[in-house]
């Protein structure tokens, strides 16, 4: 009994599960899931253009939204690996090494599912995203057959080592961070078992792209836009000694208005 309490009190090191999850994407089921996510984002961001696109995920080998037209595309990786290509930043999802309001699009690819502080992941994404910029949040759906598989799974390999956070919870966090939700759907209504590759692609292409009417898909994709707030302008405090009084300025008739001389440069 005491041993179980000690195990429950030990925090989960989600960073050690990144490599297992990346390897799982090489399986037939993992490749089908990734193909579905790519179709969903390509369909959502078709024709979208901007300066910078940032993908915060678990590996630089899993790029998404390749159809969007951005001048610079950056992808993060939690661990350094040899022969990394240009445009890869090694960092944690909850501590991004970018200045504020510098990104036009941020994609969170299961970053919150495998983070010790998922709320901080969203806060960091909101910080680096400019006003009216867009965010795409992809996470595993606990209210699905995949969520049931995670509960009964004896091992924590692949996706079963993630958090599987509630979609409604992520939506609430985004609203609190000043986002306007544009769409929220679940996708990939497929059994969480390995099958022949191509099964999901052939039979569920259109459904996985547009989302399910019943929210039981394996993962959800939330699209939101960051709101911008105009700063409140305060009235300038004028000193009476610096105020110039012009005859007829107060209480003057319409035909007795003050005009600046022609030789004064007006700004």
C-alpha positions as CSV (number, residue, x, y, z in Angstrom):
1,X,0.0,0.0,0.0
2,X,2.8,2.4,0.9
3,X,4.7,1.5,-2.2
4,X,1.7,2.5,-4.4
5,X,1.5,5.8,-2.6
6,X,5.1,6.5,-3.3
7,X,4.7,5.7,-7.0
8,X,1.7,8.0,-7.2
9,X,3.6,10.9,-5.6
10,X,6.5,10.7,-8.0
11,X,6.0,13.2,-10.8
12,X,5.8,11.7,-14.3
13,X,8.8,12.6,-16.5
14,X,7.0,13.2,-19.8
15,X,10.2,14.3,-21.5
16,X,11.5,10.7,-21.4
17,X,8.4,9.6,-23.3
18,X,9.1,11.8,-26.3
19,X,11.4,9.4,-28.0
20,X,8.9,6.5,-27.6
21,X,6.1,8.6,-29.1
22,X,8.3,9.6,-32.0
23,X,9.1,6.0,-32.8
24,X,5.4,5.1,-32.6
25,X,4.7,7.4,-35.5
26,X,6.7,4.9,-37.7
27,X,4.1,2.2,-37.2
28,X,1.2,1.8,-39.6
29,X,-1.3,3.3,-37.2
30,X,1.1,6.2,-36.3
31,X,1.6,7.0,-40.0
32,X,-2.1,7.0,-40.6
33,X,-2.7,9.3,-37.6
34,X,0.0,11.7,-38.8
35,X,-1.4,11.7,-42.4
36,X,-4.8,12.6,-41.0
37,X,-3.4,15.5,-38.9
38,X,-1.5,16.8,-41.9
39,X,-4.7,16.8,-44.1
40,X,-6.7,18.6,-41.4
41,X,-4.1,21.4,-41.0
42,X,-3.5,21.7,-44.8
43,X,-7.3,22.1,-45.3
44,X,-7.6,24.6,-42.4
45,X,-4.6,26.8,-43.5
46,X,-4.9,26.5,-47.2
47,X,-3.9,29.9,-48.7
48,X,-2.8,31.3,-45.4
49,X,0.3,33.4,-45.6
50,X,2.5,35.4,-43.2
51,X,6.0,36.0,-41.9
52,X,6.6,33.2,-39.4
53,X,5.1,29.9,-38.6
54,X,6.1,28.0,-35.4
55,X,5.4,24.3,-34.7
56,X,5.9,23.2,-31.1
57,X,6.0,19.5,-30.9
58,X,7.9,16.4,-30.0
59,X,10.2,16.0,-33.0
60,X,11.5,18.0,-35.9
61,X,10.9,15.0,-38.1
62,X,7.1,15.5,-38.0
63,X,6.4,18.7,-39.9
64,X,2.8,19.9,-40.3
65,X,1.0,22.5,-42.3
66,X,3.4,22.3,-45.3
67,X,0.8,23.9,-47.6
68,X,0.8,27.3,-45.7
69,X,2.8,30.0,-47.3
70,X,5.1,31.5,-44.7
71,X,8.4,33.2,-45.2
72,X,10.0,31.4,-42.2
73,X,9.0,28.1,-40.8
74,X,10.4,27.1,-37.4
75,X,9.9,23.8,-35.6
76,X,11.0,23.0,-32.0
77,X,12.5,19.8,-30.7
78,X,12.9,18.9,-27.0
79,X,16.3,17.2,-27.5
80,X,19.3,18.0,-29.6
81,X,20.2,15.4,-32.3
82,X,23.1,15.4,-34.8
83,X,22.5,16.6,-38.3
84,X,19.6,18.8,-37.5
85,X,18.4,20.9,-40.4
86,X,18.1,24.7,-40.4
87,X,15.0,26.1,-38.7
88,X,15.0,23.8,-35.7
89,X,15.1,25.2,-32.2
90,X,16.0,22.9,-29.3
91,X,13.8,24.0,-26.3
92,X,11.0,22.9,-24.0
93,X,7.5,23.6,-25.0
94,X,6.8,25.6,-21.8
95,X,9.9,27.9,-22.3
96,X,10.2,29.2,-25.9
97,X,13.3,31.2,-26.8
98,X,11.5,33.7,-28.9
99,X,10.5,37.3,-28.3
100,X,6.9,38.2,-27.7
101,X,4.4,38.7,-30.6
102,X,6.8,37.5,-33.3
103,X,4.8,34.6,-34.8
104,X,1.8,34.6,-37.1
105,X,0.9,30.9,-36.7
106,X,1.6,28.6,-33.8
107,X,0.9,24.8,-34.1
108,X,0.9,22.8,-30.9
109,X,1.4,19.2,-31.9
110,X,0.7,17.1,-28.8
111,X,2.9,19.5,-26.9
112,X,0.5,19.9,-24.0
113,X,-0.1,16.1,-23.9
114,X,3.6,15.5,-23.1
115,X,4.4,18.4,-20.9
116,X,4.7,18.6,-17.1
117,X,2.9,22.0,-17.2
118,X,0.4,22.1,-20.1
119,X,-1.1,25.4,-19.1
120,X,2.4,27.0,-19.3
121,X,2.7,25.6,-22.8
122,X,-0.4,27.5,-23.9
123,X,0.8,30.7,-22.1
124,X,4.1,30.6,-23.9
125,X,2.3,30.1,-27.2
126,X,0.1,33.1,-26.5
127,X,3.1,35.2,-25.6
128,X,5.0,34.6,-28.9
129,X,1.9,34.9,-31.0
130,X,1.1,38.4,-32.4
131,X,-2.3,40.0,-32.3
132,X,-4.8,38.4,-34.6
133,X,-2.4,35.5,-35.1
134,X,-3.8,32.0,-35.1
135,X,-3.1,28.9,-33.1
136,X,-3.8,25.2,-33.8
137,X,-3.9,22.9,-30.8
138,X,-3.8,19.1,-31.5
139,X,-4.2,16.8,-28.5
140,X,-5.5,13.3,-27.8
141,X,-9.2,13.0,-26.9
142,X,-9.8,11.1,-23.6
143,X,-13.5,10.6,-24.5
144,X,-12.7,8.1,-27.3
145,X,-11.7,4.5,-27.8
146,X,-8.1,5.8,-27.6
147,X,-8.8,7.2,-24.2
148,X,-10.2,3.9,-23.0
149,X,-7.1,2.1,-24.5
150,X,-4.9,4.5,-22.5
151,X,-6.7,3.7,-19.2
152,X,-6.4,-0.1,-19.6
153,X,-2.9,-0.1,-21.1
154,X,-0.3,-1.6,-18.9
155,X,2.6,0.2,-20.5
156,X,3.3,3.9,-21.2
157,X,4.8,3.6,-24.7
158,X,3.8,5.6,-27.7
159,X,0.7,7.8,-27.3
160,X,-0.4,5.9,-24.2
161,X,2.1,7.8,-22.1
162,X,0.5,11.2,-22.8
163,X,-2.0,13.1,-20.7
164,X,-5.1,13.0,-22.9
165,X,-6.4,16.4,-21.7
166,X,-10.1,17.3,-22.0
167,X,-10.9,19.3,-25.1
168,X,-13.3,21.6,-23.1
169,X,-10.5,22.3,-20.6
170,X,-8.2,23.4,-23.4
171,X,-10.9,25.6,-24.9
172,X,-11.4,27.3,-21.5
173,X,-7.7,27.9,-21.1
174,X,-7.5,29.5,-24.6
175,X,-10.4,31.8,-23.8
176,X,-8.7,32.9,-20.6
177,X,-5.6,33.7,-22.5
178,X,-7.6,36.0,-24.8
179,X,-8.3,33.8,-27.8
180,X,-11.4,33.6,-29.9
181,X,-12.3,30.0,-30.8
182,X,-12.9,29.5,-34.6
183,X,-13.4,25.7,-34.7
184,X,-13.0,22.7,-32.5
185,X,-13.5,19.1,-33.9
186,X,-12.4,15.6,-33.2
187,X,-10.8,13.5,-36.0
188,X,-9.6,10.0,-36.8
189,X,-12.4,7.8,-35.5
190,X,-10.4,4.6,-35.9
191,X,-9.8,1.7,-33.5
192,X,-6.5,2.0,-31.6
193,X,-5.0,-1.2,-33.0
194,X,-2.4,-1.8,-35.6
195,X,-3.8,-2.6,-39.0
196,X,-2.6,-2.8,-42.6
197,X,-1.3,0.6,-43.7
198,X,-3.6,2.7,-45.8
199,X,-6.8,1.5,-44.3
200,X,-7.6,4.8,-42.6
201,X,-6.4,6.8,-45.6
202,X,-8.7,5.0,-48.0
203,X,-11.9,4.9,-46.0
204,X,-11.8,8.0,-43.8
205,X,-10.1,10.7,-45.8
206,X,-13.0,13.1,-46.1
207,X,-14.4,12.4,-42.6
208,X,-11.0,12.9,-40.9
209,X,-10.5,16.2,-42.8
210,X,-13.8,17.8,-41.8
211,X,-14.3,16.3,-38.3
212,X,-16.8,14.1,-36.7
213,X,-20.4,15.1,-35.7
214,X,-20.0,12.9,-32.6
215,X,-16.9,14.0,-30.6
216,X,-15.3,10.5,-30.3
217,X,-12.3,10.9,-32.6
218,X,-8.9,9.9,-31.5
219,X,-7.6,13.5,-31.4
220,X,-9.0,17.0,-31.5
221,X,-7.9,20.1,-33.4
222,X,-8.8,23.5,-31.9
223,X,-8.3,26.5,-34.1
224,X,-8.3,29.9,-32.4
225,X,-7.3,33.5,-33.1
226,X,-5.6,35.8,-30.6
227,X,-7.6,38.9,-29.9
228,X,-6.0,42.4,-29.9
229,X,-7.0,45.1,-27.5
230,X,-6.5,48.7,-28.3
231,X,-4.6,50.6,-25.6
232,X,-6.7,53.1,-23.6
233,X,-5.5,56.6,-24.3
234,X,-5.3,59.0,-21.4
235,X,-6.0,62.7,-21.8
236,X,-3.0,64.9,-21.8
237,X,-2.6,67.0,-18.7
238,X,-2.2,70.6,-19.9
239,X,-0.7,73.2,-17.7
240,X,-2.5,76.5,-17.5
241,X,0.7,78.5,-18.0
242,X,1.2,76.8,-21.3
243,X,-2.3,77.2,-22.7
244,X,-2.6,80.0,-25.2
245,X,-5.9,81.9,-25.4
246,X,-7.1,83.2,-28.7
247,X,-9.7,85.9,-29.0
248,X,-13.0,84.5,-30.3
249,X,-12.0,80.9,-29.6
250,X,-14.7,80.4,-27.0
251,X,-18.2,81.5,-27.7
252,X,-17.3,82.8,-31.2
253,X,-19.8,82.8,-34.0
254,X,-19.4,80.6,-37.0
255,X,-18.1,83.6,-39.0
256,X,-15.5,84.5,-36.4
257,X,-13.3,81.5,-36.3
258,X,-9.5,81.7,-35.8
259,X,-7.3,81.0,-38.7
260,X,-3.6,80.4,-38.6
261,X,-1.5,82.8,-40.6
262,X,-0.3,81.6,-44.0
263,X,3.4,81.8,-43.0
264,X,3.0,79.3,-40.1
265,X,3.9,75.7,-41.0
266,X,1.0,73.5,-39.8
267,X,1.6,69.9,-38.7
